[in-house]
């Protein structure tokens, strides 16, 4: 079989490159391939690139969705060789070199698969309805709705036990997302909402972080994990280690024989690779990620690259972590190898350069594990702010986020505290089932929308 570059050279056609996914890896590949002698098609089921590291700030009402997302078409509008198609890839036929969409096919000569990962509930998919994860803007808005609704319902709840349940928040999983959510939710309750209610005291809300392992932030060194735990506890978070959730339902969480009554449970415990990986016919690891060759291609197909959270790659015997810097490096490497193949040159192996790890915990609280350096507290937090502002896409987003953060820092306020549903729908779906409004007449017919 001829290589794609040889086929195109014979016919005089420009090579067709398809990129599935416009996350960090896909975006990095686009930047390399933009304005090159190739026709590039970007496929994504949304129309925007999402800056996922700040998604928890949308969930906790610090930022609006548009502050951390940019339309893909705006990003690539100067690259006339790139077109954008909004649609979901259903499968990949590597034999025919086509991507099958939800209503058509897109042929390719070279393919970059950068579809990322979703939530994993470890065989308990029924828990998803009770404990949403955080991977998309829709997830963030749903979490924000549940969190703010819990305080509103608690304000109306006459029963003390049920009120405590609405003011209890459980986060399952103490990786970076779980730690960020727990610390921020505690700050929201104790600082942002402290003076907003008359019947309840939001400062009495419980935020419980469950971790099945022996420490939080397992991918960080022991001393930074311990520092993160202390910082969480100073914020009022109850950290429970070696605590596996054994059941989740609409009223709380079971941890072995212990029961936690909580109306709001959030999932940050695991991820699963995109199901698109299974259609490649390549070997997969236990998490469903594609076991790629050293150059990030799949066995037998040098024209197909798998990057980002979907790849199972290693560097120096250690797995490449599923973090944004690794995804961006992989996306650039795949795109450069495509350009090399177009010029008739062989692929080069991918080498991951560890830029370090950063995790924020709350206001002026963070941990940083950089090559040769480890620190925590205010300095780590300031570094976290700088890095995230730097990597945001677009000047507008950088400016808006800086203004929002400065405002929140000095006032403890969060301007995106909106519940995007009607009060009638809120009480019907969240409170009535728990009896929260049983003692009050139903005025929903005349209640205004909020």
N, C-alpha and C positions, 0 to 999 in steps of 0.2 A: 504493500500500500504506500502510495506517495504521501509525503508530509504535506500539511496544508500550505507551507511556504512554496514547495515545489509545484503544487497544483496551481496556485495563484500566479506563479511566475510563468507557467505554461499558457495560461489563459489570459494573462494581463489584467486580471481582476484584483481589486484591492482586497486584502484579507479582512474577513469579518470576525470581529471580536465581540463576544457577549459576556457581560458581567451581570451575574444574578446577585442582587443585594447591594444597597447603597449605604451600608454601615461604614465603620472605620476602614475595613479592608477594601471594600468596594470603592469608597471615595479615594483612597490612596492610589488604587489602580487607575481610576479615571484621570487623576492629575498627571500620571506618567504618560498615559495614552492620548491625552487631549492634544489636538492639533498635530497628530502624527499621520503617517500615510497608511491609515487603516480606518475602516468603518466600524465604529463602536456602538453597540446597543446596550443600554443599561435597563435591566428589568427589576422592578420592585413593586411590592403590593401596596405601598404607600407612595405619596408624591413628595416625600421629604426625607432628608437625612436627619437622624435623631442623635443628639449628643447624650448618650445613655448615662454617663457618669453623674449627670445632674438631674436625672429623671426623678429621683427621690425628693428633690426640692419642689417639683411640680406636685408630687403626691402630698407634700406637707405644706402646701400653700405659700411657699416663698417665691416661686416663679410661675409664670404662665407658660403654656405649651410652646407658643411662638418664640419665647425667649431662648429655647434650646433646640429649635428645629429650623431647618432652612429648606425651601423648595429645591428639589434636585435640578429642575430645569434652570433655576437662577444660578446655581453653582456652575453648571457646564455651558451656559449660554454663549460664552466666547469661544468654545471649542465646537466649531461647526461640524466636525466629524463625529460628534457624539449625539445620538438620539436617545430619548427616554421613553420607555413604555411602562405604563402602570398596569400591572397584572400579576397573577400568582403563578409561579412555575409549578406544575404538577409532577413532572418527571423529566428525566434527561435520557435521550436515546443516544448513547455514545457511538453506536454502530452507524447510525444515519447522520450523526452530528446535528441533532436538533434538540431544542428545548421545547417541551410540550407545555403550553399555557392553558389557562381556563378559557379556551376559545380560539385556538390556533396554534401555530408552531413558529419558532424562530430558528433559522439555520445558523450555524456558526462554523468558523474554521479554527478558532481558539475560544476556549471557555474558561471563565473564572467564576467559581462557585463560592459565594461569600454570604450565605444565608443565615449564618449565626446559629444561635441556640434559643430554645424556649424553656418553659418550666418543666421540672421533673418532680412528681409527687411519690416517687419510689413505689409504684404499683398501687397507689391509692388516689387515682384520678378523681374519685368522688369528693375528695377534699377541696378541689379547686373552687367549687361554688362557695365554700365557706372561708377559704383562705386565699385570696388572689395574690399572684406574684407581681413582679414589677419589671416588665420588658418593653412596654409600649406606652404611648401617650394615653391610650384608652385605659390601660392598667392604672396609670398614675391618677387619672381623673376619677376612676372608680374607688381607689384607695382614699383619695381626698374626700370623696362624697361620704364614704363609710365613716371615716374618722370624724369629720365635722358633724355628720348626722348623729353620731353617738352622743356628742355633747348636747345637741339640741334635744334629743329624746330624753336624756338624763334630766334636763331642766324641767321637763314635764312629768317625770316619773314619780308617782307618790310612794311606791314601795322601795324601801331602803336597799333590800338585797338586789332587786333588779337594777336599781340605780348604780350600785357598785359594779354590776356586771357590764353596764354600758360605759362605765368609766374605767374599764380594764382593757388594756390593749396587749396582745401577745404577738411577738414576732418570732417566727420559727426559723432558726438559722442565724449564726453569728459570723458570717463572712462580711465583706465590706458593705454590701447592701443592707444586711440585717443590722449591723452596727450603726450605719448612717441613719436608718429609719428609726431605730430605738432612741438614739441620742437626740435626734431632732424632734420626735414626737414628745419626748419628755420636756424639752424646751418649750414647745408649743403650748403644752398644758400649763406649765409653771410660769411662763413669762408672757406669751402672746395673748392667751385667753384669760389670764388671771383676773382681770377686772371686767370681763364682758358679761358675766352671768350674775343673776341675783339669788337664785335658789341653790345652786351647786357651787362648789369651789373647785375649779378645774385643777388646781395645784394638788388636789388629793387623788388625781387619776393615777392608776398603776400602769407602768410600762414594764412588761416582762419579756426578757430576751432568752429564748431557749436555744441551747447548743448541745448537740449530741456528743460532741468531742470534749476533750479535757480543757480546752481554752478557746477564747474568741480569736478571730483572725488567724486560723491555723496556718495559713501560708506565710505568716510573718514570724520573725524570731521570737523566742519565748519572752524576752524582756519587753518587747514592744506589745506583745499580746497582753502581758500583765499590766502594762501602762494603760492600754486601751480599756481594760476591764475597770481599772481604778477611775479613769475619767468618766466612764459610763455610770458608775455607781455614784460619783459626785453629782452627776446630773439627775440622780434619782431613779435610774434604771435598775430593776431587779435582774441580775444576771444569774441564770441557772445553767451550770455546766453539767456534762454527762447526763443530759435530760432529753430523752427522745420522745417526740410526740407519737403516741400510739393510737390516738383517734381525734378527729376534729369534726365538730358538728355545728349547728347554728347557735348553740349556747355556750360553747367553750372548747377546751382542749383537755385531753387526758394525757398525763405523763406517767406511765405506769399505773400505779394505784392512786395517784394524786389527780384531783380534778381542779382545773382552773376555770371558773365561770367568767367568760369574757365574750362580749358580743362582736368584738372586732379582732380578727386574727389575720395576720399578714404572713405570706410565705416568702422566705428568702433562703431556702435550704438546699436547693439543687437545680441543676439545669439539664436539659436533654437536647441533643443535637437535632437539627432540622430533619424531618423525615425525608427530605429530598435526597439526603446522602444515600439512602438505601437503593435508590434507582440508578446509581452509578455503577453498580456491580463490582465495587472495590471493597477490600477488607475493612471492617469496622472494629473499633475498640468497644469496651463494655458500655461506654457512654453513648455509643452510636456515631462517634466521630470517625472520619475517614483516615485510615492509616496511609499517609502520603509518602511518596519517595522523597529523597533529600532535596530535590528541586521543587517540591510541593505539587508534583503531578501525581496522577493515579497510575497504578501499574498497567503498562501496555498502551497508555494513551498520553503521549508527551504534549498533546494539545489541550489537555484538561487539567486545570489547576484548582486546588481546594485550599482556601485560606481562612483566616480568622478563627472564630470559635468552632468552626466545623472541621478543622484539621486536627489530626493527632500527630504532632511532630515533636522532635526532641532536639536538644542542644547540649552537647557534653554529657549525654546520658540522663539528663533531666528533662521532663516534659516542658514544652513551651507553654507558659501560662495563658489563660484566656483573658487577657487584658488588652486595652486599646492600643498601647504601643506595639505589642506583638502583632496584632491584627494589621496595623498600618505598615509595619515592616514587611509582613507577608504579602500584602496587597501590592506594595511597590516591587518586591522581588518577582512576583508572578508577572506583572506587567513588563518589567525589564526583560524577563526571559522570553516573553512573546515577541518583543521587538528584536531580540537576538535571533529567534527562530526565523522571523521575517527576513532578516539579513543573511540567513543561512548559517548561523553560528549555533553551537550547542548551548544547552541550558547550564546555568551555574547553580550550585547548591545554595539553599537558604541558610543563613546564619543569623540567629536571633541575638540581638544585643540587649542585655538587661539594663533598662533605664531606671529601675527601682519601682517601689510600690508606695502608694499614698492612700491613706484612708482618713476621712474626717469623721469626727464623733459628735461635735457640736460647736457652739460658739467658742472660738479660740482653743479648740481641742482637736488634736489629730495625731497621727503617727506617720513616720516616714522611714522607709527602709531603702536607702540609696546605696549604690556601690561604694563601699568604704565608709559609709556614714549611716548612723541611726539616731533619730531624735524624735521627741514627741512634744505635745503642748502647743504653745503659741507659734513658735518658729515653724513647726511642721504644718500648722494650719495656714500660716501666711504663704508658705511654699505651695500648699494645695490650692489656695486661691489663685496664685499667679499661674500655675500650670493649667488649671481649668479655664481661666480666662484666655490664655494664649491659644489653646487648642479649639476653642469655640469657632464655629464657622461663621464668618461675616462680622463686619465692624458694628453693624446695628445690634447684633446679639451681644457682643462683648460690652458695648456701652450700656445697654439696658440691664444686663446682669450686674455690672459693676454698680450702677445706680441703685438697683434693688438691694444688693448686698449691703451697700453703705447705709441705706435707709433702715434696713432691718437690724444692722449692727448697733446703731445708735438709739433706735426706738423699740427694739424687740417686736416690732409689728410685722405682719405678713399680709400683703395687700391682695393676695389671690384667694381669700377665704370665701369662696363661693360654692354653694351646693346647687349643682345644675340639675335640679328636678323640682317638681311641684311639692308643696308641703303635703298635699293630699297623698301623692304617690309615696312620699317619704314615710308618713305615718302608717300607711297601709302595708308597705313592704317591710319595714323594719320594726315598728313599734307595736302594731296591733297584734302580730303573732306572739309577741312576748307579753301582751297584756298591759303595755305601757300606757294606753289611752282608754283602757276599759272603764275608768271611773269618770271620763269626761264625755260630754255630748259630741257628736260628730257634726262639725260645722264645715265640712269639706266642700259642700256645694257652693258656699259663698267665700271660701278662703282664697285670697289672692295668690298668684304664683310668686315664687321667690327666685 
